Amino acid sequence: MNGTYGALATPYFILFNEYVAGSITSQGRELTKRMDIVNVDYWTNLWHNDFELHHKMSIKDVTPIGKKENVSIYADTDSLFVSFEPAIKHCNWKNIFLNDENIRDIDKRTFIIDHRNNVSTDNEMVKVFYVDDIEERFDSEKLKDQLNQFDPETVIIDGAFVKNWQFNSEVLSDITCDIKWDWQNELDFIQGLDHFRYAGYFKKCLEEYAAEYGVENKEDFELERISESIINIAKKKYIQHILFEDGINYNRLSYIFPKGVELVRSSTPAFARDKIVNIVKYLFSHPDDFNIKDLLKLVKELRREFELADIDSISMQSSVNKYEEKVLNDRERLTFVTGTHFAVKASAYHNFLLHKNRSLQSKYEFLRSGNKIKYYYCKDSRINPIFAFQRGSYPIEIAPDIDYDTQFDKCILSPINAIISPLGLPEITKRLTVVLNIFGSGF
């Protein structure tokens, strides 16, 4: 529908119709709002009474989720960000069966299907089948043979198997005895909620929604990704710390996904690229206890490294266009056409200094349109505030002194402050201090 909207809303399209295009956006908004409503309804009104789910997932001590607890975080166009944190907190779900005490006390024939190889026991009533890598195909026939031979009264399954299509299609359907699931981390637990209830619940609600219009349902809300945490900067601008996406698990802090946010730009200096990402990873590695003091220590260490780095690696990048049209004079003095791009002015500053040092003209080339340049902010800005040079060819003999404070602010502090401000943290100043309260105290 979104793709159709783009065509129908374009006046040059042969079937252009602004009313139909408007109805698509209206329908999309209504659908997303409906999914938000049914999501909140389930967690606040149905969850604690969903005894069928509690039994299937082998969870205990389920308590109601309060109406003020956030179960819907954000909705946008065709997606809904659901928080499973309230469900995680409102039941006993973690490591209920696959723990030493429970396994030692098992007194009936129990078959354990394990993935993490952390189950070992001398209890003769227990047999353990271990699968090393459930991301690859495993010997399901061998598993079923051992199940049949042992003839258990109960099967305990590691929650990691809940999202394995091979296990669900080839093994699970053949198990006729009592099944208990053991959840050892939040990721598997959420996958279990989706498998045993959530996917089917949304499908049912969508069918009811379509029936209100007298049509067959064509929509589907699928579990697309699971994020440990998200930094929400503004509407349609956020950074996700993703653990699962489209059937693939990711190690913690290995997949940071910015949406509508440029963590690093094409102009970002090489030195700053990894540093900015590392700051974001620090925030995600301490989602519940990050603080401005620790962050400031990291930034101060970066500042020390920054001054020791090569000029080329801490200079921003750009390109020069229409130099000949925009620069009126780069010999006696610098004059430009009104509205000239800063990269052209910075390049003209380079040429101005090179014109004054003829002996260096055989060593360095004049900058012209089409050149890829590096640039930095100057300590002395009387001639021009920014100086440029050709990549890999820093003219140390004539280059003006760099303003490290401004350069650090532009390429590292500004993007960091844009991220931490929405989190309620105070901005870090150019002097690497923060204002902690309205009375201006800093450190």
C-alpha positions in Angstrom: 0.0 0.0 0.0 2.9 2.4 0.8 4.4 1.7 -2.6 1.0 2.3 -4.3 0.6 5.6 -2.4 3.9 6.9 -3.9 2.6 6.3 -7.4 -0.9 7.6 -6.9 0.3 10.7 -5.2 2.6 11.7 -8.1 0.9 14.1 -10.6 3.0 12.6 -13.4 1.5 9.1 -12.9 -1.2 8.2 -15.4 -3.5 7.0 -12.6 -2.8 10.0 -10.3 -5.6 10.4 -7.7 -4.9 12.4 -4.6 -8.1 11.1 -2.9 -7.1 7.5 -3.3 -3.6 8.3 -2.1 -5.1 10.1 0.9 -7.3 7.1 1.7 -4.2 4.9 1.8 -2.4 7.0 4.4 -5.7 7.3 6.3 -6.1 3.5 6.2 -2.5 3.0 7.3 -2.9 5.3 10.3 -6.1 3.6 11.3 -4.6 0.1 11.0 -1.5 1.0 13.1 -3.7 2.6 15.7 -5.8 -0.4 15.9 -2.8 -2.7 16.4 -1.7 -0.4 19.1 -5.1 -0.6 20.8 -5.2 -4.4 20.6 -1.7 -4.7 21.9 -2.4 -2.6 25.0 -5.7 -4.5 25.5 -3.9 -7.9 25.5 -1.2 -7.0 28.0 -3.5 -5.0 30.4 -6.7 -7.1 30.2 -5.9 -10.6 28.9 -2.3 -11.5 29.7 -2.8 -12.5 33.4 -5.8 -14.6 32.6 -4.3 -16.3 29.5 -3.9 -19.7 31.4 -3.4 -21.6 28.1 -0.3 -19.5 27.3 1.0 -19.9 30.9 0.7 -23.6 30.6 2.2 -23.9 27.1 5.2 -21.7 28.1 5.6 -23.3 31.6 5.6 -19.9 33.3 4.5 -19.3 36.8 3.4 -16.5 39.2 1.8 -14.4 36.5 0.6 -11.0 37.7 -1.5 -8.3 36.0 0.3 -5.5 34.0 -0.7 -2.1 35.1 -2.4 0.3 32.7 0.3 2.9 33.2 3.1 0.5 32.2 4.3 1.1 28.7 3.6 -1.9 26.4 3.5 0.2 23.2 6.6 2.3 22.8 6.2 3.8 19.3 4.2 3.4 16.1 5.2 4.5 12.7 3.6 3.9 9.3 3.5 0.1 9.2 5.1 -0.9 12.4 4.6 -1.1 16.2 7.3 -1.1 18.8 6.1 -3.4 21.6 7.8 -3.5 25.0 8.0 -7.0 26.5 9.7 -5.7 29.6 6.4 -5.7 31.6 5.7 -9.3 30.7 9.3 -10.2 31.7 8.8 -8.6 35.1 5.3 -9.9 35.7 5.9 -13.6 35.8 8.4 -16.2 36.9 9.9 -17.6 33.7 13.7 -17.9 33.8 15.6 -21.2 34.2 12.8 -22.9 36.0 13.6 -26.5 35.0 17.1 -26.7 33.7 18.9 -26.0 37.0 20.9 -28.3 39.1 18.5 -28.5 42.0 15.5 -29.3 39.9 17.3 -31.8 37.7 18.6 -33.6 40.8 15.1 -33.9 42.3 13.4 -35.3 39.1 11.7 -38.6 40.0 10.0 -39.5 36.7 11.4 -40.3 33.3 12.4 -37.0 31.8 14.0 -36.3 28.5 15.9 -33.0 28.2 16.6 -31.4 24.8 19.5 -29.0 25.4 21.3 -26.4 23.3 23.7 -24.8 25.7 25.5 -27.9 27.0 25.0 -26.7 30.6 23.0 -29.8 31.7 24.9 -32.6 33.4 23.4 -35.1 35.8 23.8 -38.6 37.2 20.1 -38.9 37.8 19.1 -42.1 36.1 15.6 -40.8 35.5 17.0 -38.1 33.2 18.3 -38.4 29.7 19.9 -35.4 27.9 20.1 -34.9 24.2 22.4 -32.0 23.2 22.3 -30.1 19.9 25.4 -28.0 19.4 24.3 -25.6 16.6 20.5 -25.2 16.1 21.2 -22.7 13.3 22.3 -25.6 11.1 20.4 -28.8 10.3 20.8 -31.4 13.0 20.0 -35.1 13.2 16.3 -35.0 14.0 15.9 -38.7 13.3 18.4 -39.6 15.9 16.7 -37.3 18.4 13.3 -38.9 17.7 14.8 -42.4 18.0 16.3 -41.6 21.4 13.0 -40.1 22.5 11.1 -43.3 21.5 13.6 -45.6 23.1 13.6 -43.7 26.4 9.8 -43.3 26.4 9.7 -40.3 28.8 6.8 -39.0 30.8 8.0 -35.5 30.4 10.1 -33.6 27.9 11.9 -30.4 28.9 13.0 -28.3 26.0 15.5 -25.5 25.9 13.7 -22.3 24.9 16.3 -21.7 22.1 14.5 -24.4 20.0 11.2 -22.4 19.9 12.3 -20.5 16.8 13.9 -23.5 15.0 11.7 -24.4 12.1 13.3 -27.9 11.7 12.6 -28.8 15.3 9.1 -27.5 15.2 8.2 -29.3 11.9 10.1 -32.5 12.4 10.3 -33.2 16.1 7.9 -31.3 18.2 4.7 -32.6 16.5 5.7 -36.2 17.4 6.1 -35.6 21.1 2.9 -36.8 22.8 3.9 -36.6 26.5 3.9 -33.6 28.8 6.1 -30.8 27.4 7.8 -28.1 29.5 9.8 -25.2 28.1 12.8 -23.7 29.9 13.6 -20.1 29.1 17.1 -19.0 29.8 17.2 -15.5 28.3 14.9 -12.7 27.3 15.4 -13.3 23.6 14.1 -16.8 23.7 11.3 -15.9 26.0 10.0 -13.2 23.6 10.3 -15.6 20.7 8.2 -18.0 22.8 5.5 -15.4 23.5 5.3 -14.7 19.8 5.2 -18.4 18.8 2.6 -19.5 21.3 0.4 -16.5 21.4 1.4 -13.2 19.9 1.6 -14.0 16.2 -1.8 -15.7 16.3 -3.3 -13.0 18.4 -2.4 -10.3 15.9 -3.6 -12.4 13.0 -7.0 -12.9 14.7 -7.3 -9.2 15.4 -6.5 -8.3 11.8 -9.1 -10.7 10.5 -11.7 -9.1 12.8 -10.6 -5.7 11.6 -11.0 -6.7 7.9 -14.4 -8.2 8.6 -15.6 -4.8 9.8 -15.1 -3.7 6.2 -16.5 -6.9 4.7 -13.2 -7.8 3.1 -10.6 -10.6 3.4 -7.6 -9.8 5.5 -4.4 -9.2 3.5 -2.3 -7.7 6.3 0.1 -9.3 8.7 2.0 -8.1 11.7 5.1 -10.2 12.0 7.9 -10.1 14.6 10.5 -8.4 12.5 13.3 -7.6 15.0 14.0 -7.7 18.7 16.0 -4.8 20.2 17.5 -4.8 23.7 17.1 -1.1 23.9 16.5 2.0 21.7 17.6 5.6 21.8 14.6 7.6 20.6 15.9 11.0 19.3 12.8 12.3 17.5 9.9 11.1 15.3 11.3 8.7 12.7 14.8 9.1 14.3 16.1 6.4 16.6 19.0 4.1 17.2 18.4 0.4 17.9 20.5 -2.2 19.6 19.3 -5.2 17.7 19.6 -8.8 18.9 17.3 -10.5 16.4 16.2 -9.6 12.9 14.5 -11.7 10.1 15.4 -15.0 11.7 19.0 -14.2 12.6 20.4 -13.7 16.1 23.1 -11.2 16.7 25.7 -11.0 19.5 25.2 -8.2 22.0 26.5 -4.8 20.7 27.4 -6.2 17.3 24.4 -4.7 15.4 23.6 -1.0 16.0 21.0 0.3 13.6 20.4 4.0 13.2 17.1 5.0 11.5 16.9 8.6 10.3 20.1 9.3 12.2 23.5 9.7 10.8 26.0 8.4 13.4 28.7 9.2 10.9 28.5 11.2 7.8 30.5 11.1 4.6 32.3 14.2 6.0 33.1 12.6 9.3 36.9 12.3 9.9 38.3 8.8 10.0 39.4 9.3 13.6 35.8 10.1 14.7 33.9 7.3 13.0 34.7 4.4 15.4 34.8 6.7 18.4 31.2 8.0 17.9 30.0 4.4 17.4 31.9 3.3 20.6 30.1 6.1 22.6 26.8 4.7 21.4 27.8 1.2 22.3 28.7 2.5 25.8 25.2 3.8 26.2 23.7 0.5 25.0 26.0 -1.5 27.2 24.8 0.4 30.3 21.1 0.9 29.4 20.0 1.1 33.0 23.0 2.8 34.7 24.7 5.1 32.2 25.7 8.4 33.7 27.2 11.7 32.5 30.3 11.3 34.7 31.5 8.1 33.1 30.6 9.4 29.7 32.6 12.5 30.3 35.6 10.5 31.2 35.4 8.7 27.9 35.1 11.9 26.0 38.1 13.5 27.8 40.2 10.5 26.9 39.1 10.9 23.3 40.1 14.5 23.4 43.6 13.6 24.5 43.8 11.1 21.6 42.4 13.7 19.2 45.3 16.1 19.8 47.9 13.4 19.2 46.3 12.1 16.0 47.5 13.0 12.5 45.9 16.2 11.1 44.7 14.2 8.0 42.7 11.8 10.2 40.9 14.4 12.3 40.0 16.7 9.3 36.5 16.5 7.8 36.0 15.6 4.2 34.2 17.3 1.3 34.5 18.0 -2.4 35.0 21.2 -4.4 32.4 22.3 -6.9 32.2 25.4 -9.1 35.4 26.9 -7.8 36.1 28.9 -10.9 32.6 30.4 -10.8 32.5 31.2 -7.1 36.0 32.5 -6.4 36.6 36.1 -7.6 40.1 36.4 -6.2 42.5 34.0 -4.4 45.8 35.9 -5.0 45.9 39.3 -3.4 42.9 38.7 -1.1 40.0 36.3 -0.8 36.8 37.4 -2.4 33.8 35.3 -3.3 30.4 35.3 -4.9 27.6 35.6 -2.3 26.5 32.2 -1.0 29.7 30.4 -1.9 30.0 27.0 -0.2 32.4 26.8 2.7 34.5 24.0 1.0 35.2 26.4 -1.9 36.2 29.2 0.5 38.4 26.8 2.4 40.0 25.6 -0.8 40.6 29.2 -1.8 42.3 29.9 1.5 44.7 27.0 0.6 45.4 28.5 -2.8 45.8 32.0 -1.4 48.6 30.8 0.9 50.2 28.7 -1.9 50.2 31.8 -4.2 52.3 33.6 -1.5 54.8 30.7 -1.4 56.0 30.0 -4.9 58.7 27.7 -3.7 56.0 25.2 -2.6 54.0 25.3 -5.8 56.0 22.4 -7.2 55.3 20.3 -4.1 51.6 21.1 -3.6 48.9 21.5 -6.2 46.3 24.2 -6.3 42.8 23.1 -5.5 40.2 23.2 -8.2 36.6 22.0 -9.0 36.4 18.2 -8.6 39.0 17.9 -5.9 38.3 15.8 -2.8 39.5 17.8 0.1 40.1 17.6 3.9 39.3 20.7 6.0 39.6 21.9 9.5 38.7 25.0 11.6 41.5 27.5 12.1 42.7 29.1 15.4 43.1 32.4 13.6 40.0 33.0 11.5 40.7 36.5 10.3 41.5 35.4 6.7 39.0 32.5 6.6 37.7 30.3 9.5 38.3 27.0 7.6 41.3 25.7 5.8 41.3 22.9 3.2 44.0 20.7 1.6 44.1 17.9 -0.8 43.7 14.5 0.8 47.0 13.0 1.7 48.9 16.2 0.9 48.8 18.4 4.1 50.9 21.5 3.4 52.6 21.7 6.8 54.8 24.6 5.8 51.9 27.0 5.2 48.9 25.5 7.0 47.4 27.7 9.7 47.1 26.3 13.2 44.1 24.1 13.8 41.5 25.1 16.4 41.3 21.7 18.3 38.4 22.9 20.5 36.2 23.8 17.6 37.3 20.8 15.5 36.6 18.4 18.3 33.2 20.0 18.9 32.2 19.8 15.3 33.2 16.3 14.5 32.7 14.5 17.8 30.9 16.5 20.5 28.0 17.7 18.3 26.9 14.2 17.2 27.4 12.9 20.7 25.3 15.7 22.3 22.6 15.1 19.7 22.3 11.6 21.0 22.6 12.1 24.7 20.3 15.1 25.0 17.1 13.1 24.3 18.2 10.8 27.1 18.0 13.6 29.6 21.7 14.0 29.9 23.3 17.5 29.9 25.3 18.5 26.9 29.0 18.4 27.0 30.6 21.8 26.3 33.6 22.6 24.2 35.6 22.9 27.5 34.5 19.3 28.3 32.3 20.2 31.2 28.6 19.8 31.8 26.1 22.0 33.6 24.6 19.8 36.2 21.8 22.1 37.5 20.2 25.5 37.0 22.8 27.1 39.2 25.5 26.3 36.7 27.7 23.9 38.7 29.9 21.7 36.5 32.9 19.5 36.8 
